[in-house]
């Protein structure tokens, strides 16, 4: 949930990787993974490490990792 008073969202947002947990079946986000499947477009979560605000963006399989 977004903290409306957070001033860190522009500076402390980290790109994560979404995955389905095999035990619980829940959608989870790992902020430490940096691998991309080569054959798929992805929906990537960007999470503020201060307040938890999450923005989802599409990343094309043709886009290079920066």
Order of alpha helices (4+ residues) and beta strands (2+ residues): beta-beta-beta-beta-beta
